[in-house]
Amino acid sequence: MKGLFYFARGWERFFVHAEGQQALHTSNEYFQRAISIDPQYAQAYAGLARSYLWLSDVDGPKAEAGAKAAADKAIALNETLAEPHMVRGFLLLDGDPDWAGAEREFLRSIELNPSYAEAHHGYAIYLSSLGRFDEATAGQTARSRSIHSLVLQSRRSLGSTFVPDLRLRYCPPSELRRTVSG
């Protein structure tokens, strides 16, 4: 039961008090406490993987390695969790992308939880990276935004999906203004 307490505190830090890098480090500590109490707690590994993933922009390779290890462990314990598949998808897009692997992981995450906004967001980034802008915006980004309209990152991706190809003419200006204003 104490493991569940630390798991819940980790999610609280991750979502409710997401003040940035420090909140993510704090959520990592809570997830690690939950894991130390119950090493078979797959959801705690999944939370740790997500937290490390978002820290990878700041903490680089160390956080990426932590995200990969935690995602792999979560899947080994419970293959039906959507979160670690989403994490793997993002990690496979980084550096020298494994396009097929990233697509497989994003689609598996969406299959496991069709309402998982972050998985749709990640898949939209994947599609955009391949120049499949219409699919990215009409399908995945819009779906991600409709699932969880408060996810600013999903709203931002609607605008950023077009930036590499300068296809901004397809994104309604009202949507870009809404995105920039948060």
C-alpha positions in Angstrom: 0.0 0.0 0.0 2.9 2.4 0.7 4.1 1.8 -2.9 0.8 3.1 -4.2 1.1 6.2 -2.0 4.5 7.1 -3.6 3.2 6.2 -7.1 0.3 8.6 -6.5 2.6 11.3 -5.3 4.8 10.8 -8.4 1.8 11.3 -10.7 0.7 14.4 -8.7 4.1 15.9 -9.1 4.2 15.0 -12.8 0.7 16.4 -13.7 -0.6 18.7 -11.0 2.6 20.5 -10.0 4.4 20.3 -13.3 6.5 23.4 -12.6 9.3 22.1 -14.8 12.5 20.3 -14.3 12.4 20.2 -10.5 8.9 18.8 -10.5 10.0 16.0 -12.8 13.0 15.2 -10.6 10.7 15.1 -7.6 8.3 12.8 -9.5 11.2 10.5 -10.3 12.1 10.2 -6.7 8.5 9.2 -5.8 8.4 6.6 -8.6 11.7 5.2 -7.5 10.4 5.0 -3.9 7.4 3.1 -5.1 9.6 0.7 -7.1 11.9 0.2 -4.0 8.8 -0.9 -2.1 7.4 -3.1 -4.9 10.0 -4.0 -7.6 7.1 -5.6 -9.6 5.1 -2.4 -9.8 4.9 -1.9 -13.6 2.9 1.4 -13.4 5.6 3.0 -11.3 8.2 2.0 -14.0 5.9 3.5 -16.6 5.6 6.8 -14.7 9.4 6.8 -14.2 9.9 6.3 -17.9 7.6 9.2 -18.8 9.2 11.5 -16.3 12.7 10.7 -17.6 11.5 11.1 -21.2 10.4 14.7 -20.5 13.7 15.4 -18.6 15.7 14.2 -21.6 15.6 17.6 -23.2 17.5 19.0 -20.3 19.4 16.0 -18.8 20.2 14.5 -22.2 21.6 10.9 -22.6 21.4 10.1 -18.9 17.6 10.8 -18.8 17.2 9.0 -22.1 18.9 5.9 -20.7 16.7 6.1 -17.6 13.6 6.4 -19.8 14.6 3.4 -21.9 15.4 1.2 -18.9 12.2 2.1 -17.1 10.1 1.6 -20.2 11.7 -1.7 -21.0 11.1 -2.9 -17.4 7.5 -1.7 -17.4 6.8 -3.6 -20.6 8.6 -6.7 -19.2 6.3 -6.6 -16.2 3.1 -5.7 -18.0 3.1 -5.5 -21.8 -0.4 -4.0 -21.9 0.6 -0.6 -20.5 0.3 2.1 -23.1 2.7 4.6 -21.5 6.0 2.8 -21.9 5.2 2.1 -25.6 4.7 5.8 -26.1 8.0 6.5 -24.4 9.8 4.0 -26.6 8.2 5.6 -29.7 9.7 9.0 -28.7 13.1 7.5 -27.9 13.2 5.8 -31.3 12.7 9.1 -33.0 15.7 10.6 -31.4 19.2 10.7 -32.9 19.4 8.2 -35.7 15.6 7.5 -36.0 14.3 4.0 -36.2 11.1 5.0 -38.1 9.5 1.5 -38.3 10.2 0.9 -34.6 8.8 4.3 -33.6 5.7 3.8 -35.6 5.2 0.3 -34.1 5.5 1.6 -30.6 3.2 4.6 -31.1 0.5 2.4 -32.7 0.8 -0.2 -30.0 0.3 2.6 -27.4 -2.7 3.9 -29.2 -4.1 0.3 -29.6 -3.7 -0.3 -25.9 -5.3 3.0 -24.9 -7.1 4.9 -27.8 -7.8 7.8 -25.4 -4.1 8.4 -24.6 -3.4 11.9 -25.9 0.4 11.7 -25.5 0.5 8.7 -27.8 -1.5 10.5 -30.5 0.7 13.5 -30.1 3.8 11.4 -30.5 2.4 9.7 -33.6 1.6 13.1 -35.1 5.2 14.1 -34.6 6.3 10.9 -36.3 4.0 11.4 -39.2 5.1 15.0 -39.6 8.8 14.0 -39.5 8.0 11.8 -42.5 6.3 14.7 -44.4 2.8 13.1 -43.8 1.4 16.5 -42.7 -2.2 15.9 -43.6 -2.4 12.7 -41.6 -0.6 14.3 -38.7 -2.9 17.3 -38.4 -6.2 15.9 -39.6 -5.9 12.7 -37.6 -3.5 12.5 -34.7 -3.0 16.0 -33.6 -6.7 16.8 -33.8 -7.5 13.5 -32.0 -4.9 14.3 -29.3 -6.4 17.7 -28.7 -10.0 16.5 -28.6 -9.1 13.8 -26.1 -7.3 16.2 -23.7 -7.9 19.8 -24.8 -5.8 21.1 -22.0 -2.6 19.5 -23.2 -0.7 22.6 -24.5 1.9 20.4 -26.0 -0.7 18.7 -28.2 -2.1 22.1 -29.3 1.4 23.4 -30.1 2.1 20.4 -32.3 -0.7 21.4 -34.6 1.3 24.5 -35.5 4.7 23.0 -35.4 3.7 20.1 -37.5 3.8 22.4 -40.5 6.9 24.4 -39.7 9.4 22.1 -41.3 7.6 22.2 -44.7 6.3 25.8 -44.3 2.8 24.6 -44.9 1.3 27.0 -42.4 -1.4 27.9 -45.0 -3.2 24.7 -44.0 -3.4 25.6 -40.3 -6.1 28.0 -39.5 -4.7 31.3 -38.0 -7.2 31.1 -35.2 -5.7 27.7 -34.2 -2.2 29.1 -34.2 -3.3 32.1 -32.1 -5.0 29.7 -29.6 -1.8 27.7 -29.5 0.5 30.6 -28.9 -1.7 32.1 -26.2 -1.9 28.7 -24.4 
